[in-house]
């Protein structure tokens, strides 16, 4: 596994329970702002049985994307609802209040 993939996984592990972030925000945090697509590929390599909270990464508008990469079409929705998120039409209701920006949260 490349260092980039490892960095992506380590960043995703930091997303707190009850929060979500976007592919772009994680890519920006890692200093590879234009690599959000590659970031998605890195997440595809994560075992869906792992404890890494890949379901907490959504697109920049709060849409649940990448559903085809999970065991079921409702996996992301189900996992987020277990954490208390309200999902309507594959979108996180009140997205901005649940958004976690690692640049703001992890910068000292």
N, C-alpha and C positions, 0 to 999 in steps of 0.2 A: 504494500500500500504506500502510495506517495506521501511525502510530507504534507502536501496540500490537502489530501484526503484526511489525513490524521488531524490536521488543524481544524478542518471543517467539523469533524466528529467531536473534537474537544470543545469547540465553540457551542455546538448544539447541546452538549451535556450541561452547559451553563444556563440554559433557558429555564427560568423558574416555573414551578407548577403554577398553573393559572395564568400564565402569560404566553404570548406567541410573538414571533418575529418573522421577518421576511427573508427571502433568499438574498436580496440585495443588501439588507442591513448586516447580515453575517459576512457577506463578501466584502463590504465596506470596512467592517471591523477588522477583517483579516488583511486589509490593505490591497485587495484585489477587486476593487469596485466593479470592474467590467467583467467579472468572472462569475456572475450569479448563475449563469447557465451551467458552467462547470461545477458549481456548487451543488446544483440539482443532481448532476451525475454522481457526485461523491455520495450524496444521500442515498441514491439508488443502490449503492454498494453495501449499505448497512443492512445487516440481517434484520428482517422484520420481526424476528423473535427477540431481538436484543432489548435492553432497557434504555437505549438511547432514544430520547423523545423527539424523533423526527416528525411526529404528527403536529408538533408545535411550530413548524415552519410552514408558512403559507405565502401566497403572493402578496405583492405590495398593497393590494386593495382588500386583503382579508379573505380572499377566495380560497377554498380548499382545492388545491391543485395537486396533481401527481397521484390521483386516486388509483390509477391503473398499476401503480408500483406497490400496492399493499394487498394483503390477503383477500380483502373484500372491498367493494365500492364504498361502503360506509365506514371503513376502519378509522379514517381520520376524524370524521364526524362523531363516531361513537366515543373515541378516546377523548376528544375535546369536550364532549358533553359530560363525560365522567368527571372532568375537571371543573365543571360548572359553566361552561360556555353555552350561550344560546346561539344556535345555528339556524339560519333561515335561507333557503334556496342556495345551499353550499357556500354561504358567506357568514362570517362571524358578526353577530349583531354587536354594535357598539365597539367595533374593532379598535379604534384609537385608545380606548380606555384599557385595553388588554395588551397593548403593544409594548414590547420590551426591545429597547434599542441598546445593544451592547456597547456602542460608542459612549452613550450617556451613562449607562449603568456600571460599566467596568473601568472607566477612566478615572484615574486617581487625581 
